[in-house]
Amino acid sequence: MARFRNPIRLGIFFTAFALIATAGAARALAQASGGFDFKTASLADIKDSESKFVDLAKAIPADKYTWRPGEGVRSVSEVFLHIASANYGLPTMLGAAPAVGFNRQGFEKSTTDKDKVIEQLNKSFAYLESAVDKTSDAELNKRMKLFGGKEGTAGDILFLIITDLHEHLGQMIAYARVNSVVPPWSAARQRPSGH
């Protein structure tokens, strides 16, 4: 386990694990329904990510919200607010109306208060899930210009949202572990049965 003392390696490990688990869940959904419903699978994955982010945000002590792994790297609160910012910002590329009251400028550094950060996570995931739910399959297949002027579809944006969530979930798991916080879903599995 010594090789995982490096938070970057630990983050890469957990990101890879999360992507493998997501692929398995998507295959199970496709088999159960007789076909793959990208939007339904995406919403299920987003809701699972939300649960893990919020549980992790609650588990990390308030005095660790300003902790950062190194100079120039986002702190705990800044990563959580970065996630919320992406949840508010990226759905506009799916055609969603901008989130009321959201201003990207300075958002990641707007607070280190644990309760306020968790509130923003919850609000941003509600906004994201609503935006995805309202996006039709036809809209997901709509061609558009993506980052850097590349051609793609709104479905590519949704895929980007999901992969970005998993990347940052791996990052936050590493942040938590370095600070001796066991992710709640892991802690629940580690408890002896009957307790």
N, C-alpha and C positions, 0 to 999 in steps of 0.2 A: 504494500500500500504506500510505501515511501515515494514511489514515482508520482503519486497524485498529490503530493504536498504543493506542487506548483499550481496556482489557481487557474492559469491558462490551460494547462493540460487537463485539469479536472473539468473545466468548462467545456472543452472539446469532447471529452469523454461523455459528459451528460447530454450535450447537444446531439451527438451521434446516437446515443441511447434513445433520446426523445424522438428523433426522426425514424428510427427503426420501429419504435412502439406505434408511432402515427401510421406508418405504412401498414403495419399489422391490423390496426383498427380499421383502416380504409378497406383493406382486403376483406375483412370480416363483414363490414357493412355491404360491400358489393355482392358478396356471396349470399347474404341474408335477403337482399332485396331483388336479386336477379340481375342487377346492373349497378353501375357506379353513378351515384348522384353527387357530383362535385360540391354543389352548394350545401347540401345536407351534411356531408362529411366535413366540410369546412366549418360550418357552424358548430358541429359537435366538438371539433378540435379546438376552436376558439373558446368555447365554454369550458372545456377541460383546462386550457391554458389559463383562463381567467381564475378558475378555482385554485390552481397551483400558485399563481402570482399573488393573489389576495391572501391565501393561507401563509405563504412565505413572508409577505409584508407584515402580517400580524405576528409571526413567530420571531422576527428579528427585533431585538430590543431597540427602543427609541434612541438610546444613546449611541447606537451603531449606525444610525441613518446618515451621519456625516463621515463615516469610515470610507476610505478609498484604498485600493490596493497599491497605489503609487501616485506620484505627482503627475498631474495632467490627465488622470483617468477619472471617469465618472464615479461619484460616491454612490452609496446605496440609494439615497433619496433621488439622486439625479438619474440613475438607471430606471427606477420605477416611474419617474416623471417622463423620461424619454419614451418608455413604452406607452404611457398614456398619451403623449404627444403624437406618436405614430398612429395610435388608435383613433385619435381625433382627426389627424391630417390625411392619412392615406385613403380613407373611404370617399373623400371628395373626388378622387380619381375614378371611383366607381359611379360617380354621378350624384352622390349624396350631398345634400345641402350642408354648408359648413356648420360645425357644432357651435351652438349659441354660447357666447362668452369666451370661447377659446381664442387665445392669442399665442401663437407659437414663440414669438419673440421673448426670450428670457424665461420661458415656461419651466425648463428643466431645473433652473436655480430658484424658482419662485418660492419654495418652502422646503424646510427639512423636518417639519412637524409630521410625525408618524400618522396621526389621525387624518390630517389633510391630504397626505400622499395616498393613503388607502381610499379616501373619498374620491380622489381624482382617478385612481385605478378603476374603481367600481363604475363611475360615471362614463369613463372612456370606453370600457368594455360594453356597457349598455348601448352607447352610441354606435360602436362598431358592429355589434350583433344586429341592431336594428337596421343599419345600412346594408349589411350583407343580406339579411332576410328580405328586404325590399327590392333587391337586385334580381331581375329575372334572368333565366338561362340565356335568353336572347341578348340581354345586356352584357352578360359575362363573356359572350362570344364576339362582342362588338370590337372591331379593329380600332386602334388608337395609337398615338405617339406616346412612348414610354420615356423613361429617363434617358438622357443623352440622345434623344431623337429617334431611338430605335422603335420599330413597329412591333406591336403586340396586341393583346386583348385585355379587357378588364379582368378576365380570369387569371391572367398573368399577375395582375396587381393583387388579387386575392391570394394567390400562391405566395407572392412576396410577403404579404402580411403574415401568413401562417409561418413561413420559414423564419421571418424576423422575430416573431414571438418565441419560437423554439430556440433561436440563437441566444436571445436575452434570458430565457428561462435557464439555460445552461450556465450563463454568466452569473445569474443571481443564486443558483444552487452553489456555485463555487464561492461566491461572496459569503453566503450563509455558512458553509462548511468551514471556511477559513476562520470565521468568527464563532466557531463551536455551536452553530445552530443546525440541528438536523431537520431537513425538510419534513413538515408534518405528515405527509403521505408516506414517507420512509419510516418515520418514527412509529406510525400506526402499524406497519407491517413487522416492525422489530419487537413490538410488545408480545409477551407470551400470551397464547390463546387463553381465554377465560378471564382476562384482566381488562 
